[in-house]
Amino acid sequence: MKAGKDKVISLHYALTVDGEKVESSLDRNEPLWVLLGHGQLIPGLESALEGHEAGENLQVDVAAADGYGERQEGMVQRVSKKYFQQSAKLKPGMTTVLGLKEGGHRVVVVQKVGMTTVDVDLNHPMAGKALHFDVTINEVRDGTEEEIQHGHAHPPGAEAH
């Protein structure tokens, strides 16, 4: 079965940026489970996976525009500390997660920490960077109606949520 929209794939990956390993599913010993066509992956990686099958190994280079986007100047914003889960531990240069008023989260880089506010760069930490993925596709299957309705894959053992 070939990977494509509404297919669930299980994969292992290693992400390298500027020749340095950034992240790997092998470090967690758990594959990544994804429902394709539902915005779970950056566009460049998702399109590269389409049409491939279980057992395939891929080397995928993703340009910044098809990854986390180009860096945009002027994206520093001052935010109340109440929107950070661990505001006491924030330090300039650190990557953290910002809780959004409308729900959801955004990965940001801390620029400056004040008494009640934090200046953050709203660009994703990997914005403007070319990404290299080494991918092994473990499994490809049809997404269930429930997965498609929820917009994400349910890995084995995580069906009920």
N, C-alpha and C positions, 0 to 999 in steps of 0.2 A: 504494500500500500504506500502511495506517495503522500508526502506532507503537503498540506494546503489548507485553505480556509475551513474552519470548523473541525480540523483534525487535531487530536491531542498527540503531542510528541514528548518523549522522555529523552533527555540528552545530557551529556557531560560536556563541559566547556572549560577552557582556560582563556582568560582575557589578558592580552599584553598591550601596553601603551608605551610608546617610545622605547621599546625593547625591554621593558620591565614588566614582570608578571604582577598584575593588579588583583586578580581574583580567579578562583577556580572552584568548580563544583566538586572536584576530586578531593579538595581539602576538607569538605564536609561529608564526603563519602555518600552523598545523596545526589541523584540526578535532579535536574530542573525539569518540571512538568509544565507544559505550556499549551494553551488552546490557541492555535494560530488564527489570525484574522481578527483578534479582539484587543489589540493594542498592548499586549503583555511584553512584547520585545521591541527593541529599537527597530525602526523600519528597515535599515540595511541588513541586519541579521535575519529578520523575519523573511524578507524577500529571497535571501540566499538559501534559506532552508527549503523553500517551496520546491516540490518536485523530487525531493530526495527521499530515500527509504531507510528503514532500520538497517543498522550495520555499516552505514557509510560514515567515512571520516572526511571532514571538510576543513579547509583553511579559508577563512573569510576575512577580507579586509573591508572595513567600513569607514567611509569618509565622514568627517565631522558633520556635514549637512544631513547625512543619513543615520547619524548616531544620536548624540545629545545636542546637536545643533552647533552653530558658530557662536563664539563668545560675543556678547553684546556689552558695549561700554555703558556706564551709567546705570547698572543694575544693582547698586548698593542701596539697601533700604534699612531704616532704623525700625526695630521691632521690639515690642514689650517682651520682657523675659518670661511672662506667663505663657507664651506660646511654645516654650521649649520644655521638654520633660526633665532635663537635667541642667537647668540654667546655672547652678552653682559651680559646675565643672567646666564651663565653656571657656575656651582660650583662643586667641587669634590664630588663624591658620587651620583650625580644626574643622572637619566636616561633621555636620550634624543634621538632624531632621527637624524641620519647622512644621508645626501643626497649623493648618490653614483655617481661617474663620468659617469658610464654607464647607469644611470637612476635608479630609484627605491630608496628605503630607507632601513636603517638598524638601529635597536634599539641598543644603546650602553650605557655604563656607563662611565661617565667622571672621569678620574683619577687625572688630573692636568690641570690647565688653565694658559697659558702663554699670552704674548702680542699679538702674531699673530697665535699661534697654540694651539691645545688642544690634550692632551694625553687621548685616550679612550681605554677601554677594549672592544674588538670586540665580546667577548662571550655575548650571550643573557643574560639579567639579571636573567632569570630563568634556565639557563644552569646548569646541574648537580643536579637539584632538582626534587623530585617526586611531581607530581601534583594530586590533587583530585578534580574531577568535580561532582557536583550535577546537573543533566540535566533533563529537561522536554521537550519532543518533542511535539510541538504544531501541526505541519502540515508536511506532506510528499506528494510531487507531482512530476510528471515528469518535468524535465527541458525542457524549450522551446529550439528550434533550436538556437535562438539568444543567450540565456544564455550559452548553450554549446559552441557555437562559441566564445563568449566573455570570457568564463572560470570562470564565477561567477553568482550568483543568482541576480535577479532583484526583490527586495521587492515590495510590492504593492505601487504604487505611484512613483516608481523610474525606470520605464521601459525605459524611454528615457534618455540617457546620452551621 
